[in-house]
Amino acid sequence: MTTATETLPQTLTVESAANRLQVVDFLRGFALLGILIAHIVSWFDGGPLPGSIYQKAFENIPVWQQILNGITQFISEVLVRGKFFSFFSFLFGLSFALQLFSFEKKSGNFLGRYAWRLVILGLIGLAHSLHWRGDILSIYAPLGFLLLLFRKLPDKIILTLAILLVINIPTRLTAIYQQYLPQSSKAQQEQQNKQSEKEAEQYYQIMMHGSYAENLKANFKALEMKKNFQIESGRIYITFGFFLLGLYAGRKKIFEQFPVNKLFFKKILQYSGFIALGLLIAGICLGVMYNNNPQPPPAILFIFMTIYDSFNALLTLFYIAGITLLFAKPVWNSRLLHFAPVGKMALTSYVSQTVIGLLLFYGYCGLGLVGIIPPWICFLLSAPIFLLQMQFSKWWLSRFKYGPLEWIWRSATYLRWQPIHL
């Protein structure tokens, strides 16, 4: 009689040496593909651009290109944007759980080591943010410290908090509270819109024509705006919610014990898919009904945003469950395993995507193609770029134990250079 672990595909088992699941590396690689698509179709903007840029890219072009841009926008907004940063966040929480279990077995100083590891990640994130405002690492580091405080909470509390956060309940409650506060007049709103457009124009001019030092300075000043966006949009709550969901999944060992939990994955796939489809239809109906209303009633806006955040969360779960089930099938496993090297070098892969984006779209250090290449071509460009990352990651890991940035991060964590050659 075979046991659960004997029937588990080799690529889903824990590697004893590194205590890592190859399926997690694969999922991380898949998430990085989604992140690349989300960023590249908006020219790695990192912040709002002037309305004239969007007019140039979407309106003053042949009809056939407008159609292709519309399809690209639909794919990006409905299937990609808002899903893969949460996917990546789930994996961060899952990795946290796996590392926690590993340290507990070794009776090591987990708190001190992990806290210092987060400090190093925060410094890398800060450096990344100074070059590109869309960085997420500088958000992950402080939230990682918060995750340490939640590590011993009961499973039910972890799961409840996770669900409330991933559907962005704190932001919805804030919106209800703000309805009782004095509202801005129409003149004030118009003034705020003009100020936002002015700031977008200044950002565009700096990223396209400013010097390297001017961009660093402007991006440093924008850290406050980035923090405000994270809180006002609720992105920070969603991110931490998926951290907790990943922590919960790690505690329950749903990936390590995949054969036992296969039915659970199928149920998540079915329920999340059906409910997400229903929410999508409801959201489209609301959008059609209030399309010509520049300021819909607060109740309708509240319902729409709740649908939007819930849809994003459910589709993220749909992706996680679906591709994990696909990865477990022998016929697909060997093909999908090509994503794993990119995921194993996740930090290097993530930052290198930014480097490529800056070289393509930013004027101060690259070709300055923002608004020039239409989104549908950008979408097609994601394929060769990611294939290049696949090949590079595979080549690098055939010679070295860690990716370049992973090696630096690991060496800084242990305060001594780590052996890198195989």
C-alpha positions in Angstrom: 0.0 0.0 0.0 1.5 3.4 -1.0 1.5 6.3 1.3 0.6 9.9 0.5 4.2 10.9 0.1 5.0 8.0 -2.2 2.3 9.0 -4.6 3.3 12.6 -4.6 5.2 13.7 -7.7 8.9 14.2 -7.0 8.7 17.9 -8.1 6.1 18.6 -5.3 8.1 17.1 -2.5 10.3 19.0 -0.1 14.0 19.0 -1.0 15.7 17.9 2.2 18.8 20.0 1.6 17.1 23.3 1.0 13.7 22.6 2.6 11.9 24.1 -0.4 9.1 23.0 -2.5 9.7 23.1 -6.3 6.1 23.8 -6.8 6.6 27.0 -4.9 9.5 28.0 -7.2 7.2 27.3 -10.1 4.4 29.3 -8.7 6.8 32.2 -8.0 8.0 32.0 -11.6 4.4 32.1 -12.9 3.6 35.0 -10.7 6.6 36.9 -12.1 5.2 36.4 -15.6 2.0 38.0 -14.5 3.8 40.9 -12.8 5.8 41.5 -16.0 2.7 41.7 -18.1 1.0 44.0 -15.6 3.9 46.4 -15.7 4.9 46.3 -19.3 1.5 47.1 -20.8 1.5 50.3 -18.8 5.1 51.1 -19.9 6.5 50.4 -16.3 4.9 53.8 -15.4 5.3 53.5 -11.6 2.9 56.4 -11.2 0.2 58.4 -13.0 1.1 59.8 -16.5 -0.3 62.9 -18.2 -3.6 62.4 -20.0 -2.0 63.4 -23.3 0.2 60.3 -23.2 -2.9 58.0 -23.0 -4.6 60.0 -25.8 -1.6 59.6 -28.0 -1.5 55.8 -27.4 -5.2 55.0 -27.5 -7.0 57.6 -29.6 -4.8 59.0 -32.4 -4.2 55.6 -34.0 -5.9 53.4 -36.6 -9.1 51.5 -35.6 -7.4 48.1 -35.8 -4.8 49.2 -33.3 -7.5 50.7 -31.0 -9.2 47.3 -31.0 -6.0 45.5 -30.2 -5.3 48.0 -27.4 -8.8 47.4 -26.1 -8.3 43.7 -26.0 -5.0 44.2 -24.2 -6.6 46.5 -21.7 -9.3 43.9 -21.0 -6.8 41.1 -20.5 -4.6 43.3 -18.3 -7.4 44.8 -16.1 -9.6 41.7 -15.8 -7.1 38.8 -15.8 -3.8 40.3 -14.7 -3.7 43.6 -12.9 -4.3 43.4 -9.1 -4.0 39.6 -9.2 -0.3 38.8 -9.4 1.0 41.1 -6.8 -1.4 39.3 -4.4 -0.3 36.0 -5.8 3.3 36.9 -5.1 2.3 38.1 -1.6 0.7 34.7 -0.9 4.0 33.0 -1.8 5.9 35.4 0.5 3.7 34.3 3.4 4.0 30.7 2.4 7.8 31.0 2.3 7.8 32.6 5.7 5.9 29.6 7.1 8.4 27.1 5.5 11.4 29.1 6.9 9.7 29.2 10.3 9.3 25.4 10.4 12.8 24.9 9.2 14.3 27.1 12.0 12.1 25.5 14.6 13.5 22.1 13.7 17.0 23.4 14.0 16.2 25.4 17.2 17.8 28.4 15.6 17.3 32.1 16.4 14.5 32.7 13.9 13.3 36.1 15.1 16.7 37.7 15.0 17.8 36.1 11.7 14.5 36.8 9.9 14.3 40.4 11.2 17.8 41.1 9.9 16.9 39.5 6.6 13.9 41.9 6.4 16.2 44.9 7.1 18.4 43.8 4.1 15.3 43.3 1.9 14.1 46.8 2.9 17.4 48.4 1.9 17.3 46.6 -1.5 13.7 47.8 -1.8 14.6 51.3 -1.0 17.4 51.3 -3.7 14.9 49.8 -6.1 12.3 52.5 -5.2 14.7 55.2 -5.9 15.0 54.0 -9.5 11.4 52.9 -10.0 8.3 54.0 -8.0 6.4 50.8 -8.6 8.7 48.8 -6.3 6.9 46.3 -3.9 10.0 45.2 -1.8 9.9 48.3 0.3 6.3 47.4 1.2 7.1 43.8 1.9 9.9 44.5 4.4 7.8 46.4 7.0 4.9 44.1 6.5 7.3 41.2 7.1 8.0 42.6 10.6 4.3 42.7 11.2 4.0 39.1 10.1 6.4 38.1 12.8 3.8 39.4 15.4 1.1 37.2 13.9 3.1 34.0 13.6 1.7 32.3 16.8 -2.0 33.3 16.4 -4.5 30.5 16.2 -5.3 29.3 12.7 -9.0 30.5 12.8 -7.9 34.0 13.6 -5.2 34.0 10.9 -7.7 32.8 8.3 -10.5 35.2 9.4 -8.1 38.2 9.3 -6.7 37.1 6.0 -10.2 36.9 4.4 -11.2 40.4 5.7 -8.0 41.9 4.4 -7.8 40.3 1.0 -11.3 41.7 0.1 -10.1 45.1 1.4 -12.7 45.5 4.3 -10.6 48.3 6.1 -10.8 50.5 3.0 -14.5 49.9 2.6 -15.1 50.8 6.2 -13.0 53.9 5.7 -15.1 54.9 2.7 -18.3 54.6 4.8 -16.8 56.8 7.5 -15.8 59.4 5.0 -19.3 59.8 3.8 -20.1 61.5 7.2 -17.3 64.0 6.7 -17.6 67.3 4.9 -17.3 66.6 1.2 -15.1 68.6 -1.2 -16.9 71.1 -3.4 -16.9 70.7 -7.2 -14.4 73.6 -7.5 -12.1 71.9 -5.0 -12.3 68.6 -6.8 -11.5 70.3 -10.1 -8.5 72.0 -8.4 -7.3 68.6 -7.1 -7.6 67.1 -10.6 -5.5 70.0 -12.0 -2.9 69.5 -9.3 -2.8 65.7 -10.0 -2.4 66.4 -13.8 0.4 68.9 -13.0 2.2 66.3 -10.9 1.8 63.7 -13.5 3.3 66.0 -16.1 6.2 66.8 -13.8 6.8 63.1 -13.3 6.8 62.4 -17.0 9.2 65.2 -17.8 11.7 64.0 -15.1 11.5 60.3 -16.2 11.9 61.3 -19.8 14.3 64.2 -19.7 15.7 64.5 -16.2 19.2 63.5 -15.1 19.9 60.4 -13.1 20.3 62.4 -9.9 17.0 64.3 -10.6 15.2 61.0 -10.9 16.6 59.6 -7.7 15.7 62.8 -5.9 12.1 62.9 -7.3 11.6 59.2 -6.5 12.8 59.7 -2.9 10.2 62.6 -2.5 7.5 60.3 -4.0 8.0 57.7 -1.2 5.4 59.6 0.9 2.9 59.6 -2.1 3.6 55.9 -2.5 2.7 55.3 1.2 -0.5 57.3 0.8 -1.5 55.3 -2.3 -0.9 52.0 -0.5 -3.2 53.0 2.4 -5.9 54.9 0.4 -6.2 52.1 -2.2 -6.1 49.4 0.4 -3.2 47.7 -1.5 -1.3 47.4 1.8 -4.1 45.6 3.5 -4.6 43.2 0.6 -0.9 42.5 0.5 -0.8 41.6 4.2 -4.0 39.6 3.9 -2.3 37.4 1.3 0.8 37.2 3.6 -1.5 35.7 6.2 -3.2 33.4 3.7 0.2 32.1 2.7 1.1 31.6 6.4 -2.1 29.7 6.9 -1.5 27.5 3.8 2.1 26.8 5.1 0.8 25.8 8.5 -1.7 23.4 7.0 1.0 22.0 4.7 -1.4 22.0 1.8 1.4 21.9 -0.8 3.6 19.5 1.0 0.7 17.1 1.4 -0.7 17.7 -2.0 -2.3 14.2 -2.6 -4.2 14.5 0.6 -5.3 18.0 -0.3 -6.0 17.5 -4.0 -9.8 17.6 -3.6 -9.4 20.8 -1.6 -7.5 22.4 -4.5 -10.3 21.3 -6.9 -12.9 22.8 -4.6 -11.0 26.1 -4.4 -10.7 26.1 -8.2 -14.4 25.5 -8.8 -15.8 27.8 -6.1 -13.4 30.7 -6.8 -14.0 30.4 -10.6 -17.8 30.4 -10.4 -18.1 33.2 -7.9 -15.5 35.3 -9.7 -17.4 34.9 -12.9 -20.6 36.0 -11.2 -18.8 39.0 -9.7 -17.4 39.9 -13.1 -20.8 39.9 -14.8 -22.2 42.0 -11.9 -19.4 44.4 -12.2 -19.8 44.8 -16.0 -23.6 45.4 -15.5 -22.9 48.1 -13.0 -20.3 49.6 -15.3 -22.7 49.7 -18.2 -25.5 51.2 -16.1 -23.4 54.0 -14.7 -21.0 54.5 -17.6 -22.1 58.0 -18.4 -22.3 59.1 -14.7 -18.9 60.8 -13.8 -19.9 60.6 -10.1 -22.1 57.6 -9.3 -23.9 57.4 -6.0 -21.6 56.5 -3.0 -23.6 53.2 -2.4 -23.0 52.1 -6.1 -19.3 53.0 -5.9 -19.1 51.1 -2.6 -20.7 48.0 -4.2 -18.5 48.2 -7.3 -15.3 48.5 -5.4 -16.3 45.6 -3.1 -17.0 43.5 -6.2 -13.7 44.5 -7.7 -11.5 43.6 -4.7 -13.4 40.4 -4.1 -13.1 39.4 -7.8 -9.3 40.1 -7.7 -8.9 37.9 -4.5 -11.0 35.1 -5.9 -9.2 35.1 -9.3 -5.8 34.9 -7.4 -7.0 31.8 -5.6 -8.3 30.4 -8.9 -4.8 30.8 -10.4 -3.0 29.3 -7.4 -5.3 26.3 -7.3 -5.5 25.8 -11.0 -1.9 25.9 -12.0 -0.9 23.8 -8.9 -3.3 21.1 -10.1 -1.9 21.5 -13.6 1.7 21.3 -12.3 0.9 18.0 -10.6 0.0 16.3 -13.9 3.0 14.4 -15.3 2.1 15.5 -18.9 2.4 19.2 -17.8 5.0 19.0 -15.1 8.0 18.8 -17.4 6.8 21.8 -19.4 5.8 24.0 -16.5 9.0 23.2 -14.6 10.8 25.7 -16.9 9.2 28.5 -14.7 10.9 27.1 -11.6 14.4 28.6 -12.2 12.9 32.1 -12.6 11.0 31.6 -9.3 14.1 30.3 -7.5 15.8 33.5 -8.5 12.7 35.6 -7.7 14.5 38.7 -6.3 17.0 38.8 -9.2 14.2 38.2 -11.8 11.9 40.8 -10.3 14.6 43.5 -10.2 15.9 42.6 -13.7 12.4 43.1 -15.1 12.6 46.7 -13.8 16.0 47.1 -15.4 14.6 46.0 -18.7 11.5 48.2 -18.3 13.7 51.3 -17.5 15.9 50.6 -20.5 12.9 50.3 -22.8 10.6 53.1 -21.6 12.5 55.7 -19.6 14.3 58.6 -21.3 16.8 59.3 -18.5 18.4 55.9 -18.9 16.9 54.2 -21.9 15.0 54.5 -25.2 12.1 56.6 -23.8 9.4 54.6 -25.5 6.6 55.5 -23.0 3.4 56.2 -25.1 5.2 55.4 -28.3 4.9 51.6 -28.3 1.2 50.7 -28.1 0.1 48.5 -25.2 -0.7 45.5 -27.5 2.9 45.4 -28.7 4.1 45.8 -25.1 2.0 42.8 -24.3 3.6 40.7 -27.0 7.1 41.8 -25.9 6.5 40.2 -22.5 6.9 36.7 -24.1 10.5 37.1 -25.4 11.5 39.0 -22.3 10.3 36.3 -20.0 11.8 33.6 -22.2 15.1 35.4 -21.9 14.7 35.3 -18.1 13.9 31.6 -18.2 17.1 30.9 -20.2 19.3 33.1 -18.1 18.0 31.6 -14.8 18.4 28.1 -16.1 22.0 28.9 -17.3 22.9 30.7 -14.0 21.6 28.0 -11.7 23.4 25.3 -13.7 26.6 27.0 -12.4 25.7 28.6 -9.1 23.6 27.8 -6.0 21.8 31.2 -5.8 20.8 34.0 -8.1 23.1 37.1 -8.0 20.9 39.2 -5.7 19.8 36.2 -3.7 23.5 35.5 -3.0 24.1 39.1 -1.9 21.0 39.0 0.3 22.0 35.7 1.9 25.6 36.8 2.4 24.4 40.1 4.1 22.0 38.1 6.2 24.8 35.9 7.6 27.3 38.7 7.6 29.8 36.7 5.6 30.2 35.7 2.0 28.3 32.5 1.2 29.7 29.8 -1.1 28.0 30.3 -4.5 29.5 27.8 -6.9 28.0 24.4 -7.3 
